[in-house]
Amino acid sequence: MKAAIIGGGFAADIHASALSACGVELAAVVTSRDETAGRFAHKWRVPRFGTDPEAALEDGIDAVHVCTPPYYHAAHITQALKAGKRVLCEKPLCFDAAQAHELAQLAEEAGGSGACCAVNYNVRYHMAVQKAREIITGGSLGRVLLIHGSYLQEFHILPCPYDWRYDPELSGGMRAISEIGSHWIDTVQYISGTKVVSVSAQAMSFFPDRVVRDNMMEKVSSHTVSGSARRIRVDTEDAASVSLRFENGAIGSVMLSEISPGRGNRLALEITCENGSLWWNEEENNVLHTAVRGGGVHSDIFAFGNGFNDTFQTLIQNFYSGREVPTFREGAQVAEVCGAIRQSAVNDSAWTRIGSI
């Protein structure tokens, strides 16, 4: 099997590493700049590189990994599917719900059930998440009643790099909602077996007026607006607080933050059922807690468990071997939820339904 990657950033590096571990040859890489493509190709020993997307669609390449900013996903996916390639796309699938469902339809037409395509919701493949899904869907804890949690990171605390995430066109006008919220939504829906049907949200950019100097953003102050510095406006959210309703009648909430000091990558969730609860977080990814009334807390420790990079490898192994993967249809539904969260936030937290449910 041979693969091509479109994109050359952090996600592309993770994909390249996982492809190597899975024994899939990386035959081409395409980025927006020749120098970026050249550096990536040198690092991963890729024979073909450049800026022309056609290089990723040549005969002999079986699959295309789309690792660009989400604004470009739809165009790259459509080209790849028309060229007869399988597609593994970074999340979110795209920002527009209608467009996301069009891509899902194209995938299903290309590969029957759509199994030729996948969205990179890698969190599903932590061993503890797989066990949590087994417990909930097995029914021993009974009906799901409450689903709540958070996804907290510190990477966008000022000062921080100024990149595509702050361009409204490339980011879809969202940041925490789509970048980390999409992972949380997919993970809780995957474990619980029930989907979000409506949301009420508030979102905030706490420092909308900022200064960019040498590609770094800072808060505005008297000494920062000088020399090469320029002022910008950032309206995409640093954080969002969301109330949730699920199709089975469960209720829930999630706090999404990219400005929480000390939180490297803390996706946390708790699911309360009629007979017990379970909870887990990604910074302690090989520990899963469960409890029943009066029975104390039971902690499953996966002594030979996996880590962040391993989840990518498992997803890619599944993708190339035809096993279960997060489908474009599932990715489209998550895109709808993210869009509804943003719509609610700009409409004074009005309850907003998810259209496809």
Secondary structure, DSSP 4 states (H G I P E B T S, - for coil): -EEEEE--SHHHHHHHHHHHHTT-EEEEEE-SSHHHHHHHHHHHT-SEEES-GGGGGSTT--EEEE-S-GGGHHHHHHHHHHTT-EEEEPSSS-S-HHHHHHHHHHHHHHHTTTTTEEE--GGGGSHHHHHHHHHHHHTTT-SEEEEEEEEE--TTSSSEE--GGG-HHHHTT-SHHHHTHHHHHHHHHHHHS--EEEEEEEEE-S--EEEEETTEEEE--TTTSSTT-EEEE--S-SEEEEEEEETTS-EEEEEEES--TT-SSEEEEEEEESS-EEEEEGGGTTEEEEE-TTS-EEEEE-TT---HHHHHHHHHHHHHHT-----HHHHHHHHHHHHHHHHHHHTTT--EE-TT-
